[in-house]
């Protein structure tokens, strides 16, 4: 499971090799459930907003 940015990048590259232009869904799995990621507040806020926007988009299209 990709935990570091370079690992995540490698997984995305693997998907591109498969010939996918767009991923229908991306799962963000964290093994440290309940743990706040060690990042600045503005980035954490951005991550939360992005997750909410993704859920809203999914609800509208599904």
C-alpha positions in Angstrom: 0.0 0.0 0.0 1.4 3.4 -1.0 2.2 5.5 2.1 4.7 7.9 0.7 4.3 10.4 -2.1 6.8 8.6 -4.4 4.9 5.3 -3.8 1.6 6.9 -4.7 3.1 8.5 -7.8 4.4 5.1 -8.9 0.9 3.5 -8.4 -0.6 6.3 -10.5 2.0 5.7 -13.2 1.0 2.0 -13.2 -2.6 2.9 -13.8 -1.6 5.2 -16.7 0.3 2.3 -18.2 -2.9 0.3 -18.2 -4.3 2.9 -20.5 -6.7 4.6 -18.2 -7.3 8.3 -18.9 -9.3 8.9 -15.8 -9.7 7.0 -12.5 -13.4 6.7 -11.5 -12.4 6.7 -7.9 -9.3 7.1 -5.8 -9.3 5.6 -2.3 -7.3 7.4 0.4 -6.5 4.7 2.9 -4.8 5.6 6.1 -3.6 2.9 8.5 -3.6 5.3 11.3 -7.4 5.8 11.6 -8.3 8.7 14.0 -4.8 10.2 13.6 -4.5 13.7 12.2 -2.0 13.7 9.4 1.2 15.7 10.2 0.7 18.6 7.9 0.1 22.4 8.2 -3.5 23.4 9.0 -4.1 25.0 5.6 -3.1 21.8 3.8 -5.3 19.7 6.2 -8.2 22.0 5.6 -7.6 21.7 1.8 -7.6 17.9 2.1 -10.9 17.9 4.0 -12.5 20.3 1.5 -11.3 18.1 -1.4 -12.8 15.0 0.2 -16.1 16.8 0.8 -16.2 18.0 -2.8 -15.4 14.6 -4.1 -18.3 13.1 -2.1 -20.7 15.8 -3.3 -19.7 15.2 -6.9 -20.2 11.5 -6.5 -23.6 12.0 -4.9 -24.8 14.1 -7.8 -23.5 11.7 -10.5 -24.5 8.5 -8.8 
